[in-house]
Amino acid sequence: MDEVGTGLLIKQLFIGSMVIAATVAIHAEMLALMTKNSARLMQLARAHLRRFSETGFITVGVLYILLAHTIEVWFWAFVLLATGAVTGLEPAVYFSLVSFTTLGFGDITLGTEWRLMSALIGANGFLLFGWSTAYMVELIRRTS
């Protein structure tokens, strides 16, 4: 391998895989909590929001899912800081968010020894946003 040796490649894949597993667990637990409480939340929305109960319920659902994604982005940011791939909290959070959402502006990039992490963050975000979309479709279906 030219710039990055096999050891560094394996290190990136291992750390990235562990973070992906952790974010999947976070996502699963948060969606399970939402599912567990969705009937009660819908009842509260119907009691207090009446005509706007479905809109209120879906809005809470979207905000809750965004909270899950925010936690996952921060998790990645702390890993990037801990590994030394990025220095500074704001650049770490910014890079994690831009990569997680697959925007990839390119104004901040990782050095060659950590650049594989960029792709892993993007793949993780892509999968979790897809899962969230499917979850929201089911949540909307249940409100009807």
Backbone torsions as a table, in degrees:
resi	resn	phi	psi	omega
1	MET	NA	138.8	-174.3
2	ASP	-67.0	-84.5	-170.5
3	GLU	-82.7	-33.8	-176.4
4	VAL	-117.5	124.1	-179.6
5	GLY	-73.7	168.5	-179.7
6	THR	-59.2	-39.0	179.9
7	GLY	-61.1	-44.2	179.0
8	LEU	-67.5	-36.4	177.5
9	LEU	-62.2	-47.2	179.8
10	ILE	-64.7	-38.9	178.4
11	LYS	-60.0	-46.9	178.6
12	GLN	-61.8	-46.0	-179.8
13	LEU	-62.8	-40.2	179.5
14	PHE	-66.2	-51.7	-179.8
15	ILE	-61.0	-47.0	-180.0
16	GLY	-60.5	-41.6	179.0
17	SER	-65.0	-38.9	178.2
18	MET	-66.2	-40.0	178.3
19	VAL	-68.1	-40.8	177.3
20	ILE	-60.8	-44.8	177.9
21	ALA	-60.1	-40.9	179.4
22	ALA	-66.2	-42.8	-179.3
23	THR	-69.3	-33.1	175.1
24	VAL	-65.0	-40.9	177.8
25	ALA	-65.0	-42.3	176.8
26	ILE	-59.2	-48.0	-178.4
27	HIS	-61.6	-45.8	-179.4
28	ALA	-61.1	-44.7	-179.3
29	GLU	-66.2	-40.8	-179.8
30	MET	-68.4	-40.3	177.5
31	LEU	-68.7	-35.0	176.5
32	ALA	-63.8	-40.0	177.7
33	LEU	-64.4	-41.6	177.6
34	MET	-63.6	-43.7	179.8
35	THR	-62.3	-44.4	-179.0
36	LYS	-60.0	-35.5	-175.6
37	ASN	-102.7	3.1	-173.9
38	SER	-65.5	-39.3	-179.9
39	ALA	-63.7	-42.9	179.7
40	ARG	-67.1	-39.7	177.5
41	LEU	-64.0	-39.8	178.8
42	MET	-65.8	-39.4	176.9
43	GLN	-61.4	-44.4	177.9
44	LEU	-62.7	-42.0	179.1
45	ALA	-62.8	-43.7	179.2
46	ARG	-64.5	-36.6	-179.1
47	ALA	-71.4	-36.7	-173.1
48	HIS	-104.8	-26.2	-176.1
49	LEU	-106.7	-10.6	179.0
50	ARG	44.9	-106.4	-175.5
51	ARG	-61.8	-27.7	-177.2
52	PHE	-100.0	17.9	-175.2
53	SER	-62.5	-42.8	-179.4
54	GLU	-67.0	-41.6	177.8
55	THR	-61.8	-45.0	178.7
56	GLY	-62.7	-43.0	-179.7
57	PHE	-63.2	-46.1	-179.8
58	ILE	-66.3	-39.4	178.1
59	THR	-61.1	-44.3	176.8
60	VAL	-62.1	-41.3	178.7
61	GLY	-60.8	-44.8	179.6
62	VAL	-64.4	-45.3	179.3
63	LEU	-63.0	-37.4	178.7
64	TYR	-65.7	-42.6	178.0
65	ILE	-66.1	-37.7	175.6
66	LEU	-64.1	-34.0	174.8
67	LEU	-61.9	-44.1	178.1
68	ALA	-59.0	-46.6	179.4
69	HIS	-63.7	-37.8	178.8
70	THR	-62.5	-44.4	177.6
71	ILE	-60.4	-41.8	-179.0
72	GLU	-66.6	-40.1	176.8
73	VAL	-63.5	-44.0	178.5
74	TRP	-63.7	-36.8	177.5
75	PHE	-59.6	-48.0	176.8
76	TRP	-59.7	-41.9	-179.1
77	ALA	-60.2	-43.7	179.6
78	PHE	-65.9	-35.3	176.4
79	VAL	-65.8	-42.6	178.1
80	LEU	-62.2	-39.1	176.3
81	LEU	-66.4	-45.3	-177.1
82	ALA	-63.7	-33.8	180.0
83	THR	-83.5	-13.7	-176.4
84	GLY	82.3	10.7	179.4
85	ALA	-67.8	-29.1	178.0
86	VAL	-137.8	143.0	175.4
87	THR	-111.4	130.6	179.7
88	GLY	101.5	136.1	-176.6
89	LEU	-65.2	-47.7	-177.1
90	GLU	-61.8	-47.0	177.0
91	PRO	-62.3	-34.2	180.0
92	ALA	-67.2	-45.2	179.0
93	VAL	-66.8	-44.7	179.6
94	TYR	-59.6	-49.7	-179.5
95	PHE	-62.1	-42.4	179.0
96	SER	-61.0	-44.6	-179.0
97	LEU	-66.0	-45.4	-179.2
98	VAL	-64.1	-38.1	179.5
99	SER	-74.9	-43.1	-177.8
100	PHE	-61.1	-37.1	179.2
101	THR	-84.4	-1.0	-178.9
102	THR	63.3	21.1	174.5
103	LEU	-70.2	-47.8	177.0
104	GLY	53.4	60.8	-177.9
105	PHE	-58.5	-33.9	179.3
106	GLY	88.2	0.7	178.6
107	ASP	-74.0	-24.0	170.1
108	ILE	-123.4	129.2	177.6
109	THR	-129.4	156.7	177.6
110	LEU	-88.7	151.6	176.1
111	GLY	-64.5	165.9	-176.1
112	THR	-58.3	-29.7	-178.8
113	GLU	-73.3	-12.0	-179.6
114	TRP	-129.3	2.8	-171.8
115	ARG	-64.7	-23.7	176.2
116	LEU	-62.0	-28.4	178.7
117	MET	-60.3	-33.0	178.0
118	SER	-56.5	-48.1	-179.3
119	ALA	-66.7	-37.9	178.9
120	LEU	-66.1	-39.6	176.4
121	ILE	-62.4	-45.1	179.5
122	GLY	-62.1	-44.6	178.1
123	ALA	-62.6	-40.8	178.5
124	ASN	-61.6	-48.8	179.3
125	GLY	-62.5	-42.6	179.4
126	PHE	-57.2	-47.0	179.8
127	LEU	-66.1	-43.8	-177.4
128	LEU	-71.4	-33.5	174.5
129	PHE	-67.7	-37.0	175.2
130	GLY	-63.1	-44.2	177.6
131	TRP	-61.3	-43.2	179.4
132	SER	-63.4	-39.1	178.6
133	THR	-63.4	-46.3	178.1
134	ALA	-60.9	-40.4	179.4
135	TYR	-63.5	-43.9	-180.0
136	MET	-64.9	-37.1	177.0
137	VAL	-60.1	-45.5	178.9
138	GLU	-66.0	-38.0	178.2
139	LEU	-63.4	-42.8	178.3
140	ILE	-65.5	-41.3	178.4
141	ARG	-59.0	-39.4	-178.3
142	ARG	-70.2	-23.4	-179.1
143	THR	-77.8	-19.1	-176.5
144	SER	-75.7	NA	NA
